Amino acid sequence: MKARRSLLFAVFGLVVVLIASSMAAAAESVTVYSSVDEENARKILKAFTEETGIEVRFVFLSSGPALARIQAEAQNPQADVWLGAPSENHVLAKERGLTQPYKSPNAAALPDQFKDPEGYWHAFYMNPMGVAINTQWLQRSGAPVPTTWKDLLKPEYRGQIQMPTPQSSGTAYNLVASLVLMWGEDEAFQYLKALNTNIQTYTQSGTAPSQAVALGQAGVAIQFTPAFLKLMDEGYPLKLVFPAEGVGYEAPAVSIIKGAPNLEAAKKLVDWLLSVEGQNTLSREKTYFFPVRPDAETGEGLPAVSEIPLIEYDAIWAGQQRERLVNRWIDEVLRGQ
């Protein structure tokens, strides 16, 4: 009888331990401010939860509002991780003391330009700048296919080009900074002033030009490639060009917010994003993002990175120069109209 009672107590104790462990695992969660577009953020974070069991709560905020919110909450952080936004935004967050270092063991596989040397941020995908042309407009207009940035100054493109404004768009600022890095500041601004003559409109959103060119509301659009590639996959009449002088790229990053309430879960999210499995998720879920790990899979339909004339883009420099270069663009290009 005593043996049976002891066995029952032992079994009961084991059940209690298992339930407690299960509840603890279920309770593990992470809160994310995501500047990745909402559709792709859901795909990526859902895969993370399925892989790790960690629940994710996320709020979509574009780059500027996300940075402002993190700063406003600095004394009482409400989120653990900032996901997405080009790396130069994470450079600003680091400089303002809003994030904390974490050197993920998976970061060793990343090329140096995709990580902060002190571990404050890690890029987890890359997208090159591209130019998309509506092929139906091209046929109607008889305009030549542009192959260089300077081709876009030709009169055939007058009033046909859409691009975002650097005032609100990290995409557009990346273009400004890339041209400065390629040509020097004065030559880059001379080009941007000349290009302004052919601009139909500057959009607030970094992805709005792709919709306009797909629908034929503009002949040419300039932005990062994911939306172009997705629309081409869906059958829209677009041709994608990488100007021969070279293109910049965005390297959206992930940072852990200083004072993160769920620090261990935040570290696990960073580790997973930089793992082969996390990087392969970008291709498997058809995000149209380029992985940054050399050993990860590139998605079907994406051009090989070796075929894209990428420049040496300095995200740290770009982050430090942002306010000054945007103000110069407003003064000399926008107000110059």
C-alpha positions as CSV (number, residue, x, y, z in Angstrom):
1,M,0.0,0.0,0.0
2,K,2.8,2.4,1.0
3,A,4.7,1.5,-2.2
4,R,1.5,2.3,-4.3
5,R,1.0,5.6,-2.4
6,S,4.7,6.6,-3.0
7,L,4.3,5.7,-6.7
8,L,1.2,7.9,-7.0
9,F,3.0,10.8,-5.3
10,A,5.9,10.4,-7.6
11,V,3.7,10.3,-10.7
12,F,1.7,13.3,-9.4
13,G,4.9,15.2,-8.8
14,L,6.2,14.5,-12.3
15,V,2.9,15.7,-13.8
16,V,3.1,19.0,-11.8
17,V,6.7,19.5,-13.0
18,L,5.7,18.9,-16.6
19,I,2.7,21.2,-16.4
20,A,4.8,23.9,-14.8
21,S,7.5,23.6,-17.5
22,S,4.9,23.7,-20.2
23,M,3.3,26.8,-18.7
24,A,6.7,28.5,-18.4
25,A,7.5,27.7,-22.1
26,A,4.1,28.9,-23.2
27,A,4.5,32.1,-21.2
28,E,7.8,33.0,-23.0
29,S,7.1,35.9,-25.4
30,V,8.7,38.9,-27.1
31,T,7.3,42.3,-28.1
32,V,8.5,43.7,-31.4
33,Y,8.3,47.1,-33.1
34,S,8.4,46.1,-36.7
35,S,9.5,48.4,-39.6
36,V,9.3,45.4,-42.0
37,D,6.2,45.7,-44.1
38,E,3.3,44.1,-42.2
39,E,2.7,41.1,-44.6
40,N,6.3,40.0,-44.5
41,A,6.7,40.7,-40.8
42,R,3.8,38.3,-40.2
43,K,5.4,35.6,-42.3
44,I,8.8,35.9,-40.6
45,L,7.6,36.1,-37.0
46,K,5.1,33.3,-37.5
47,A,7.9,31.0,-38.7
48,F,10.0,32.1,-35.6
49,T,7.1,31.1,-33.3
50,E,6.6,27.8,-35.0
51,E,10.3,27.0,-34.7
52,T,10.8,28.1,-31.1
53,G,7.4,28.2,-29.4
54,I,8.0,31.8,-28.4
55,E,4.9,34.0,-28.7
56,V,5.4,37.3,-30.6
57,R,3.4,40.5,-30.2
58,F,4.3,43.1,-32.8
59,V,3.3,46.6,-33.7
60,F,4.0,47.9,-37.3
61,L,5.7,51.2,-37.3
62,S,7.7,52.8,-40.1
63,S,11.3,53.8,-39.4
64,G,10.8,57.4,-38.2
65,P,7.8,56.7,-35.9
66,A,9.5,53.6,-34.5
67,L,12.6,55.5,-33.5
68,A,10.5,58.3,-32.0
69,R,8.4,55.8,-30.0
70,I,11.4,53.9,-28.7
71,Q,12.9,57.2,-27.6
72,A,9.7,58.4,-25.9
73,E,9.6,55.1,-24.0
74,A,13.3,55.0,-23.0
75,Q,12.5,55.3,-19.3
76,N,9.9,52.5,-19.4
77,P,10.5,50.3,-22.5
78,Q,7.3,48.7,-23.8
79,A,9.0,46.5,-26.5
80,D,12.0,44.2,-26.6
81,V,13.1,44.4,-30.2
82,W,13.2,46.8,-33.1
83,L,12.9,44.8,-36.3
84,G,13.6,46.2,-39.8
85,A,14.4,49.8,-40.9
86,P,17.7,50.3,-42.7
87,S,20.8,49.9,-40.7
88,E,21.6,53.7,-40.5
89,N,18.4,54.1,-38.4
90,H,19.8,51.5,-35.9
91,V,23.1,53.5,-35.9
92,L,21.1,56.5,-34.7
93,A,19.4,54.4,-32.0
94,K,22.7,53.2,-30.8
95,E,24.1,56.7,-30.7
96,R,21.1,57.9,-28.7
97,G,21.6,55.1,-26.1
98,L,18.3,53.4,-27.0
99,T,19.6,49.9,-27.7
100,Q,21.9,47.4,-26.1
101,P,24.7,45.2,-27.4
102,Y,24.3,41.5,-28.0
103,K,26.8,39.5,-30.0
104,S,24.9,36.6,-31.4
105,P,26.9,33.5,-32.0
106,N,25.3,33.3,-35.5
107,A,26.7,36.8,-36.4
108,A,30.1,35.3,-37.3
109,A,28.6,34.1,-40.6
110,L,27.7,37.7,-41.6
111,P,30.0,39.9,-43.7
112,D,31.3,42.9,-41.7
113,Q,29.1,45.5,-43.5
114,F,26.0,43.7,-42.1
115,K,26.7,44.0,-38.4
116,D,27.8,46.5,-35.8
117,P,31.3,45.6,-34.5
118,E,30.0,46.0,-30.9
119,G,26.8,44.0,-31.5
120,Y,24.3,46.8,-31.2
121,W,22.6,45.8,-34.5
122,H,22.7,43.0,-37.1
123,A,21.3,43.3,-40.6
124,F,19.2,40.2,-41.5
125,Y,18.4,40.8,-45.1
126,M,19.4,43.0,-48.0
127,N,17.6,44.7,-50.9
128,P,19.3,46.5,-53.7
129,M,18.0,49.8,-55.3
130,G,16.4,49.3,-58.7
131,V,14.7,51.1,-61.5
132,A,11.5,49.6,-62.9
133,I,10.0,50.5,-66.3
134,N,6.5,49.8,-67.5
135,T,7.1,48.0,-70.7
136,Q,3.7,49.0,-72.2
137,W,4.5,52.7,-71.7
138,L,8.0,52.0,-73.1
139,Q,6.4,50.6,-76.3
140,R,3.9,53.5,-76.6
141,S,6.5,56.2,-76.0
142,G,9.4,54.8,-78.0
143,A,11.7,55.7,-75.1
144,P,14.9,53.8,-74.8
145,V,15.5,51.3,-71.9
146,P,17.6,53.2,-69.4
147,T,20.8,51.4,-68.4
148,T,22.5,54.1,-66.3
149,W,21.4,56.7,-63.8
150,K,22.3,59.4,-66.2
151,D,20.0,57.9,-68.9
152,L,17.1,59.0,-66.6
153,L,17.9,62.6,-67.4
154,K,16.8,62.2,-71.0
155,P,13.8,64.3,-72.1
156,E,11.8,61.1,-73.0
157,Y,11.4,60.5,-69.2
158,R,10.1,64.0,-68.4
159,G,7.1,63.8,-66.0
160,Q,7.3,60.0,-66.0
161,I,9.5,59.1,-63.0
162,Q,8.2,58.5,-59.5
163,M,10.5,58.1,-56.4
164,P,10.0,58.6,-52.7
165,T,11.0,61.8,-50.9
166,P,14.1,61.6,-48.5
167,Q,12.0,63.7,-46.1
168,S,10.0,60.7,-45.0
169,S,11.5,57.7,-46.8
170,G,14.6,55.8,-45.8
171,T,14.5,54.3,-49.4
172,A,15.0,57.8,-50.9
173,Y,17.7,58.8,-48.5
174,N,19.6,55.6,-49.4
175,L,19.5,56.7,-53.0
176,V,20.9,60.2,-52.1
177,A,23.6,58.7,-49.9
178,S,24.6,56.1,-52.5
179,L,25.0,58.8,-55.2
180,V,27.1,60.9,-52.8
181,L,29.3,57.8,-52.1
182,M,29.7,57.1,-55.8
183,W,30.2,60.5,-57.2
184,G,31.0,62.9,-54.4
185,E,28.5,65.3,-52.8
186,D,28.5,68.2,-55.3
187,E,28.2,66.0,-58.4
188,A,25.5,63.9,-56.7
189,F,23.4,67.0,-56.0
190,Q,23.9,68.4,-59.5
191,Y,22.5,65.1,-60.7
192,L,19.5,65.1,-58.3
193,K,18.6,68.7,-59.4
194,A,18.7,67.6,-63.0
195,L,16.7,64.5,-62.3
196,N,14.1,66.7,-60.6
197,T,13.0,68.0,-64.0
198,N,11.8,64.5,-65.0
199,I,10.1,63.7,-61.6
200,Q,6.3,63.2,-61.8
201,T,5.9,63.1,-58.0
202,Y,7.9,62.4,-54.9
203,T,5.9,59.9,-52.8
204,Q,5.7,59.8,-49.0
205,S,6.0,56.0,-49.0
206,G,9.1,54.1,-50.1
207,T,7.0,51.5,-51.9
208,A,4.3,53.7,-53.5
209,P,6.3,54.2,-56.8
210,S,6.0,50.4,-57.6
211,Q,2.2,50.5,-57.6
212,A,2.2,53.5,-59.9
213,V,4.5,52.0,-62.4
214,A,2.7,48.7,-62.4
215,L,-0.6,50.3,-63.1
216,G,0.9,52.6,-65.8
217,Q,0.4,55.8,-63.8
218,A,4.1,56.4,-64.2
219,G,6.6,55.1,-66.8
220,V,9.5,54.7,-64.4
221,A,9.9,54.1,-60.7
222,I,12.9,54.1,-58.4
223,Q,12.9,52.2,-55.1
224,F,14.2,49.0,-53.5
225,T,13.4,45.8,-55.4
226,P,11.0,43.6,-53.3
227,A,7.8,45.2,-54.5
228,F,9.0,45.2,-58.1
229,L,9.9,41.5,-58.0
230,K,6.5,40.6,-56.4
231,L,4.6,42.6,-59.0
232,M,6.6,41.0,-61.8
233,D,5.9,37.6,-60.3
234,E,2.1,38.5,-60.4
235,G,2.3,39.3,-64.1
236,Y,2.6,43.1,-64.3
237,P,4.4,44.5,-67.3
238,L,7.6,45.6,-65.7
239,K,11.3,45.5,-66.6
240,L,13.8,45.8,-63.8
241,V,17.1,47.5,-64.4
242,F,20.2,48.0,-62.1
243,P,22.0,51.2,-63.4
244,A,25.5,50.3,-64.5
245,E,27.3,53.0,-62.4
246,G,26.2,51.0,-59.3
247,V,23.4,50.8,-56.8
248,G,23.1,51.1,-53.1
249,Y,21.2,48.8,-51.0
250,E,19.3,48.7,-47.8
251,A,20.3,46.3,-45.0
252,P,17.4,46.3,-42.6
253,A,18.6,45.4,-39.1
254,V,17.4,44.1,-35.8
255,S,18.3,45.7,-32.4
256,I,17.5,44.8,-28.8
257,I,16.0,47.8,-27.0
258,K,17.8,48.9,-23.9
259,G,15.9,47.7,-20.8
260,A,14.0,45.1,-22.8
261,P,11.5,43.4,-20.5
262,N,12.0,40.0,-22.2
263,L,15.7,40.0,-22.8
264,E,16.3,36.2,-23.2
265,A,13.4,35.9,-25.7
266,A,14.8,38.9,-27.6
267,K,18.2,37.3,-27.9
268,K,16.6,34.1,-29.2
269,L,14.8,36.1,-31.9
270,V,18.1,37.7,-33.0
271,D,19.8,34.3,-33.0
272,W,17.1,32.8,-35.1
273,L,17.0,35.6,-37.7
274,L,20.7,35.2,-38.3
275,S,20.6,31.4,-38.4
276,V,20.5,29.4,-41.7
277,E,16.9,28.4,-40.9
278,G,15.9,32.0,-40.3
279,Q,17.6,33.2,-43.4
280,N,16.1,30.4,-45.5
281,T,12.7,31.5,-44.2
282,L,13.1,34.7,-46.3
283,S,13.1,32.7,-49.5
284,R,10.7,30.0,-48.4
285,E,8.0,32.5,-47.5
286,K,8.5,34.5,-50.7
287,T,9.4,37.8,-49.0
288,Y,11.6,38.8,-52.1
289,F,14.3,39.8,-49.7
290,F,18.0,38.8,-50.2
291,P,19.5,36.8,-47.3
292,V,22.8,38.2,-45.9
293,R,24.3,34.8,-44.9
294,P,26.4,33.5,-47.8
295,D,25.3,30.0,-47.1
296,A,21.5,30.7,-47.2
297,E,19.2,30.1,-50.1
298,T,18.3,32.9,-52.5
299,G,14.7,32.9,-53.5
300,E,13.4,31.6,-56.8
301,G,13.1,34.5,-59.3
302,L,15.6,36.8,-57.6
303,P,18.6,37.8,-59.6
304,A,22.0,36.5,-58.4
305,V,23.7,39.0,-56.2
306,S,26.8,38.7,-58.4
307,E,24.8,40.2,-61.3
308,I,24.0,43.4,-59.4
309,P,26.5,46.2,-59.4
310,L,26.4,46.9,-55.7
311,I,28.5,49.8,-54.3
312,E,30.3,49.8,-51.0
313,Y,27.6,51.3,-49.0
314,D,28.7,52.7,-45.6
315,A,25.6,52.5,-43.3
316,I,27.4,54.1,-40.3
317,W,28.5,57.1,-42.4
318,A,25.0,57.4,-43.9
319,G,23.4,57.4,-40.5
320,Q,25.7,60.1,-39.3
321,Q,25.1,62.3,-42.4
322,R,21.4,61.8,-42.8
323,E,20.1,65.1,-41.3
324,R,22.6,67.2,-43.1
325,L,22.1,65.6,-46.5
326,V,18.3,65.6,-46.3
327,N,18.3,69.3,-45.4
328,R,20.5,69.9,-48.4
329,W,18.2,68.0,-50.7
330,I,15.2,70.0,-49.4
331,D,17.1,73.3,-50.0
332,E,18.7,72.6,-53.3
333,V,16.4,70.1,-55.0
334,L,12.9,70.4,-53.6
335,R,12.8,74.2,-53.1
336,G,14.8,74.6,-56.2
337,Q,11.6,73.8,-58.1
